């Protein structure tokens, strides 16, 4: 069979792939988008049922199209977000081919050769837009146990999916914290392992934290501060949007733990770092308030005072007298949810474009291999890169780079 030929191939039909298609079309670059399942599939099938966006609808979107029929300050549900991307792709008539998986990508003398589930495609340029959520990570801490369900947060759907009993949630970033609260609200006894985290206020002085981070220039930060490489962000749009306060979760009945570090004699062992992690999260929270106040003063903004934002409840007993070993059977734990993030998986790309850890070597998405690009990754060009609007901005820049390489008669 004669290979199909296209100037630019975009692999992945999520937010980054659709944004890239929009900008390539504007630049007049012939291209094709391949998506292994449906547009924005991970939003539909690899998230829990009640998930909502972490930012309000006015923020978590492409600049070119607002959400239809939703309060701009509300938080769109996961299916609403997926529908948004499908609607946008239809609006721009994006050349998306769904149900086609790229199984291998090779370098050729003139470009690239993509082996797919629907034949071979030859292309001059490739944009890899498969995103950061590729391979769920579950630490090798707790071996398989009879009567104990273990699953990654990407496989969690709702409380009814789990067997009766208490639940240990490991990881207190956005996913872990929100899942823990949902389970607690459903009547489960929940144990939540809390590691290092940032904990911004949901709103302060009448503005959402995403607005403040924009004003303070934090979305444009070029790299993580040293020592924060493994710090997650605890934020939530659930239940109308509220600050993720671990003291509040403890008051509701969630037992907070430090970082899980091992397993012995039926018990998960825990670091004695819970108090430190909570204190660091509080310090991050207060630093945002301090910077926001300074910005408001410097720019003469008339914003309501928010003195209650600096009032913390006392530390709960589970912080002052931390649990360092959790016997699963004794505490009735029948499920563990690992909200421990993802790893990249580019094993299908047979091109020398990666470092020893399997991460793409690139300069703001431009690979060291001519004609190969990456988009949609956290910190691709700045802190905002992993967000919907950040992927849009990165895609615009990369599309211009691609267009400059395309002959006028392509």
N, C-alpha and C positions, 0 to 999 in steps of 0.2 A: 504494500500500500504506500502510495506517495505521501510523504509527510506534509502536513498542513504548515503553511508559512505565515508568520505575522511579524510585524516590526517589533512590537513590545508586548510581552506576556506578563500579566499581573497574576500572581498566585495567591489566592485568598479573597473571599468575598465578604469580609467583615468591614468594620468601619474604615480601616486603613486602605483596603482594596477598593472600596467604593469611592472614597475620597480621591485616591490616585486616578481612578477612571475619569472622574469629573475633571480633574486638572489636565490629564492627557488629552481629553476631548477638546477642552478649551484651547490647548496648544496645537491642536491639529495632528496629534500623533496617533497613527493607526494602532489599535491595541485590542487585546482580548483578556477578559478576566475569567479565571477558572476557580470554581468553588466546589469542594469535594461533596458538600451536602446542599444546604439551602443558604441563602444570604443571611448573614449574622446567625449562623447555626448555634454557635456556643451560647448566645443569649437565650436561645429557645430550649436546648436540651442539656446543657452542661451547667445550669444554675438552678438554685432552689426556687420553688414555686412563687414565693412571696417577695423575691428580690425586687428592689427598686434601685434606680440610679442613685449614686451617692451625691450627685449635684442636682440642683433644680433645673427644670426644663429650659429655662432661658439660657443656661450655661452649658449643659451637657448635650450639645447638638452641633451640627454643621452651621457655620455662619450663613450659608446660602439658603437654609430652610428652617423655619420654626416648627415645633411640634404643633399638630393640629388638634384643637379641641381639648386642650389641657391648660390649666392655670400655669403661667410661666414660673411661679414660685413652687409648684408641686413637683413631686419626684416620680418620674415615669416608671411604670412597671416593666419588667424584663421583656414581656411580649410586645408591649407598646414600643419599646426601643427597637426591637427587631423589625416590627412593622414599619417604623420610621425609616430604617435603612432600605427596606424593600421599596417603600414609596419613593424615596429619593432616587434609588436606582432606576425605577420606572420613569420618574420625571425627567431624568437626563438621558433616558434610553441607553443606559450603560450596557455594553456588550458582555453580559455576564452569562457564562455557561455553567449551570449548576449540575451537580451529580457527577462531576469529573474530577478525579483525584490525580495529582501529579505524584508519580511513584519514584521518579529519579530525574535529576537535572545534571546534564553533562556539558562541559565546555567543548566547543568545536573550533575549527580554524576560523570560521566566520561569525560565530556567535554562540548560541546555546541550543541544546537538544533536550526537550522535555518529553519524557516517557510518561504517558497518562493512561488511565483506565479506558480511554477512548481513542487510543492511537498516539502517534508521535507528532510533536509540533516543533518546528524549527523557528528560532526567533533571534533577532539581533540583540535584544535587551530584555532583561528580566527584573521585575520588581517582586520581591518576596514580602508578602503582606499577610503572613500566617499568624501574626500576633505573638504575645508572650505566654499565652496559656496553652502550652502544647503538651507537656508531659507532667501529670500530677505527681507531686512529691509526697511520699509517705516515709518518714524516717523509720529505720529498722530498729525500733525501740521495743514494741510489744509483739511477740510472736503470736501466731494464730492460736486462739484459745477456744475450746468448746464453750458454746453459750455466749460468745462475745462477737458482736458484729463490728467490723472496722471498715470505714469507707472514707474516701477523700471528700472534701467539701464540694467538689465538682459533681459528685454522685449523690449528694444529699438533695432530697426534694421537699419533704415536709415531715412533721413529727410522726404521722401515722405510718411512715415507712420503717420506723425503728421498732424493735421489740420492746415490750413493756420493761420499765426499769430506768435507772439513772443513766445519764450520759456524760461522758468526758469529752469536752471540746478542747482540742490542742491548737493553740494559735488564736490571738486576740486582735488581729487586724480587722478590717472591715467585715470580711466573711465570717470569721470565727465569732466575733462579738455579736453580730446580728443573728447568727444561727443560735448561739447560746441564749439570747434573749427570747427568740421565738420559742425555743424548747421550754424555757422557764415559764413563759406565758401559757404554754399548752399544759402546764401542770407537771412537768418533769423536774426531778432533782438534777441540777446541772453543776458540773465541776468544770471550771474554765482555766486553762493554763495560759498565763499572761506573760509574754516576753517583752522585750524593748519595743516601745511604740511612741509615735506622735499622737497627740490627742487634741486636735483643734476644736474650738467652740463651733457648734452648728451655726449659730447666729450670734452676733455681737453688735450692740448699738444699732440695731435695726437692719443689719446687713448680713447676708450669708457669708460663711467663711471663704467660699470660693471668690467672692467679690473682694474680700480683704486680701487674699493671697495675690490677686491680680494687682491691686493698688500697691501692695508692698513689694512687687516685683519678684515674688517667690516662684511664680510659674515659669519665669524665664531663667531661673538658676541653671547654670550650665552643667553642674556636676554635684553629686551629693557631698555634704560636708564630711571630712574624714571621721571615721568611727560610726557613721550612721548607715553604712551599707546594708545592714540587716534589720533596720528599724522599719516596722510597718506603720500604717496609719489607721487609727481607730476612728472611723467616722461612719455615719449612717443617715440615710434618707428615710428609713423605715418609721412607721407610725407618725407620719407627718413631718419627720425630720427632727432629730433631737441630738444634743451632745452625747457622745458615747462616754458616760460616766460610770466607771467600774464600781464606785461606791454605791451608786444607785442599783446596779445589778446585784451587788452583795446584799443590799437592803431588801431586794425582792426575793432573795433566797439562793442566788447563785454563789457557790463556794469558789473563791478565787485561789489559784495555785501559782507558784512560780513556773519556770520553764521545766517541762518534762525532760529527763535526761537518761532514764534507764528503766529496767524492769527486773525484778527479782522476787521470787517466792509469791507470785500472784499480785505484786504491788508495783505501781508506777512510782519511781523515785523522782523527786522534784528538787530543783535548785532552791537555795535559800535567797532568791533574788527578787521575790515578789514586791517587797517594800521598796526596793531600789527602782524597780521598773515602774511602779505606780508614781513614785516621786519624780522620776524623769518625765513621765507623761504629763504630770501636773506642771512641771517646769516648762515644757513645751507649750502647754495651754496658756500659761501666764505670759510667756514671751510673745505669743500672738496678740494677746490683749494689750501688752505694753507697746508693741510696735504699732498697733492700730490706734491707740490713744495718741501716740507721738505723731503719727501721720495726720490724724484729724486736727490736732492742734496746729501743726506746721502748715496745713492747707486751708485752715479756717472753715472746716466742715461743721455744719450745724447738725449734729446727730444726738439722739437721746442718750442720756447717761444709762449705764447698765451696771450699777454697783453690785447687784446680786451675783453677777457673773464671777466675782472673785471670792465668793463664799463657798467653802468646801464643807461637806459633812465630815464628821470624825471618821478616822480610818476604821474599817470594820475589823472584827476579831480575827477573821481569816487572814488579814494582812499583818496585824500586830502579833498574832500567834500562828504563824504559817504552818500549814500541813506540808511535811517533807516526804511523806510516803502515803500513797493512796491504795489501799488494798481493794481491788476491784470487786471481789466477791462480797467482802464485808460491807461495802458501801452500796451494793446492789447495782453496780455499773454493768450494763449489758451491751453498751454501744460506745465506740470511740469515733469521733469525727475529727479527721486530720485536716485542719484549715492551715496547711503548712506550705501553700504556694505551689509553684510550677517550675519546671526546668524547660529550657529550650531543647528542641529536637530537630536538628537539621541533618540527620543521618542520610536523608534522601538526596541531599545536594552533594554531588560528587565533584566538587570544585574546591580548590585550595583557597578558601576565603575565611578560615576560622582560626581562632587561637587554640591553645592547648586545652582549654576548658569547653571548647565547642561553641564559643560565642563568635558572632560575626565580627571581623575586623573591618571597621568602616569609619568614615569621617562624616558625621551627621547623616548617615544612611547611604552614603556613596562608598561602595565596596572598593577594596584594593584591586579587585578584578574588574577591568573595564566592561561596562554594560550591565553589571550586577548591582542591584540596589536592595536596601531593606527599609521598611517603613512600618510604623505601628508598634515599635518597641519602647519600653520605658527608657527615659533619658536618651532617646535617639539624638536629639539636639538640645533638649532642656527638660526640666521637670514636667512640663505640660504635655510632653510627647505622647504619653500613654492615654490621654483623654481624647474624646471624640473631636473636639475642636483643635487639639494639639496635633492629632494625626492629619487633620485637614491642612494645617499650616505646613507640616513637614512634607506632605504629599505635593503641595503647591510648589515648594522649593525644588523637590526632586523632579517633578514633571518639567520644570524649566530646564533643569540640567539635562534631562533626557532629550527634550526637544532640540537642544543645541547640538546634539549628536546625530539627529535625524536628517538625512539629506532632504533637500527641498522637494524632490520628486518621489519621495517614499510613498 
